[in-house]
C-alpha cells in the first residue's frame, strides 16, 4: 500500500492527523501526546506516528502525527496521499508563522480561518474563478471555543507565501491594512487539497517572529521545535471536532 512518499500500510493512519513541518517536532509531539506511538513511515526522514491520545479529554482516541516538510509543494504531496490513499479525514497543520498584525506578538497563537496566497498552486482549481482557501468551519470553531477567550489566541486571515527570503518592497503594508495576522508557507495549499478531496483542514500557528513591530525577540530554532503547547491544545480540539 505504500505510496511514493509514504511508507505506511492501509490502516496505519488515524482519521485525524496533526501535521507540523519539522520531523523532529513531529517526533516530539508523538512522544508527548501519544500512548504506544508507532512509527508508520520514515520515507526521506519525514516521520509519521500513530497511537492513542495518552491523556486529557480525548484520551484513548486514535491520532496520527506526521511532518509535512516546508512549503506548499511539500504539504500538497503528503496531504494528498493521506487524504486519497490512507482514509485520513482531517489534517491540522501545527506550525509557526511570522506575525504581521500589530495585534499579535511572538508566542501568540493564530487560527487561520482563511489563507491568502502568493502561490499559483490553487489557481487552476476553479476555471474562470479564484479559489478561496478557507479552513473547515467545525474545526476552526472547535479550536476557537477551546481558546476560551485566551487573549493570546487570535483568529483570522493569514498569508501563505512561496518565498521565505525574497520580498518586494512595500509588500507588508497592504497586508496589515487588510487585517492579515501572520505569514506562513503551507496553509492555503492544504486547504485547497482538502477541498479537492472533500476533507477537512485547519492551520493553528504559533507566532515565532514578528515582521512589522520589531519589538519582540524572535524564537530560537530550539524554541520553534518545543514551544507549541498552546497551539497543540487547540489543534487537538480541532482534530476531534
N, C-alpha and C positions, 0 to 999 in steps of 0.2 A: 504493500500500500504506500510505501514511501514516495513522496513527490520529489521533484528535482532539488528542492531546497529544505525539505523537512524529512527527517529520517524516522518518524513515528509510524505506528500502525493504526489502523482504524480502531477507534475507541480509546486511544491513548490520551486524547484531549477532552477536557470537560466542556460543557456548553458555554461556560464563561471563561474568558482569558484576560488577565492583566498583562499589558504589553509595555514595558519600559524599553528604552532604546538600547541600553548598555547590557550586555550579557552578565557582567558582574553584578549589576543591580538586580537583574532577574534572579540570579543565584541567591543574593542576599534576601530578596523578598520571599523566595521559596523557603529558605531556612527559617524565616521569621513567621510566616503566615501558615505554612502547610504542615500537616502531620503526615508522616510516611511519604515525603516528597520523592517522586521517581523522576529521574532524568529520562525524558522520552525522545529528545532529539538534540544533537550537537553538531549538525552539519555546518561547516565553516565556523565552528565555535559559536554559533548563535544558539544559545542554550534555551531549552524548554522543559518545564517541570509540571507534573500533575500530582495532586494529592487531595486531601480533605482539609478544609479550613480548621485550624487547630483550636481556636478559642473564640469566644465572643458570640454575638447574635447569630452569626452564620456558621457556627461550629458544626463540623460533620459534612458540610456541603462540598461537592466536588468543585475544584478550581484548578485552572492551569495558569502558569506564568511563563511567558516567552519573550525574549528580546526581539526587537524589530530592526535593529541597526539604525543608521542615521539617514534621514531624508525620505522624500515621498516615493521614489522608485523602490527603495528597500522595503518600506512598510507595505507598499502595494503588493509586492511579491508574497510576503508572509501572510498578510491578511487575506488575500485572495485564496491561497492554498488552504488556510484554516477554514474559511467560510465554505469553499467549494468542495473540498475533499474530506474534511475531518468533522463535519457536523457542528462546528462552532456557531453559536447564535449571537454572542455578544462579546465585543472587544472593548476594553477600556485602556486607552493609552495613558500611562502614568509616567510623565516625563518632566522635563524642565523647559522654561521659557524665559525670554528676556522681557522685562517689563517695559511698557511704552507709556501707559497712562500714569499721570501723577497720583492717581488714586491708589496704585498698588506699590508695594515695597518688596525688597528681597526677603524671601521666606514666606510671603503670602501664597495663597493657592487660587488658581484661576480655573473655573469650569467653563470650557469652551462651547457655548451654545451654538455658535456658528463660526466658520473659518473662511475669511477672505484668503486669496492666494495670488501670488505672482507666477505660479506654475501653470503650464499648459496641460497638465495631466487630466484635468476634468473637462477640458474644453470640447472634446469630441463626444461627450456623453449624450447630449441633447441637441439634435440637429435643429439649427435655427434659434436656439435659446441658450442662455447662460445658466449653467448648473449652479444651484445654491447648495453649498456644503454646510449642512446643519446636522447637529447631533440628534440622537434618538431622544424624544421628549420624555418618556418614562424614566430612562436612565439619568438624564440631566435633572429631572425633578427629584429623583431619589437622592442624588448627590447633594443638591441644594437643600433638601429637607434635612439630610444628615449634618449639614453645616450648622444648623440650628442657630442661625443669627451670628455666627462667629465673625467678628469684624475683620478678620484676616482672610476671609474667603470671599471671592468675587465671581460673578457670572456675567458673561457677555461675549462679544466678538473677539476673535484672535486673528492673527495673520500667519498663514503657513507660507514660508519663504524658501525658495530654492537655494539662495546664496547665503552662506554664513558670513563671509567677509565682504564681498563686493556689494556696495550700496550706492545708488545715485544720490548726489547732494539734494537735500530737501525732501527726502523720502519719508521722514518721520512726521513732519508737521501735519500733513493731511490725515494720517492715521490717528493721531492724537485728537484732531478736530472732529473725527467721525467716531470717537469713542472706543477705538480698538484698545484692548487691555494689554496685550502681550504678543510677542512674535515667537514662533517655533518653526519646525520644518516637516511635520508629518500629518497633522490632523485633517486638513482639507482632503487629502487623498484617501485617508482612512474612511472618512465619511462618504466619499464617492464610491469606494469599493463596497461598503456596507449597503448603500442604496442599490447598487448593481445586483447584489445577491439577496435583497430582501431581508437583510440582517440589521443589527443594531450596533452603534458605536458611540463613544464619548471620549473626550480628552480632558483629563484632570491634571493640571500642570502646576509645579512649584516654581515660583519666580526665583531664578538663580542669579540674575544680574539685572541692572536697570539701564536702559539705553538713553533716557532723556534727563533724569533728575541729577545724576552724578553725585547723589548724596548718600548712597548706600554701598557698603563693601560687597563685592561680588563673592559668591561661594567658591571655595576651592574645589579641585577635582574630587577630593575625598568627601567633601560636604555634599557635592552633587550626587555622589553614589549613595550616601547614607541618609540625607535629610529629606525624607519623603513621608514621614509618619502621618501628618495631617492629610496629605493627598491620598494616602493608602486607605484611610478610614472612609473617605468619600467614595473612592474607587470601588471598595467592597460593597458599599450600599448600592452603587450603580450596577455592579456586576450581577446582583441578585434582585434587581428591580422587577 
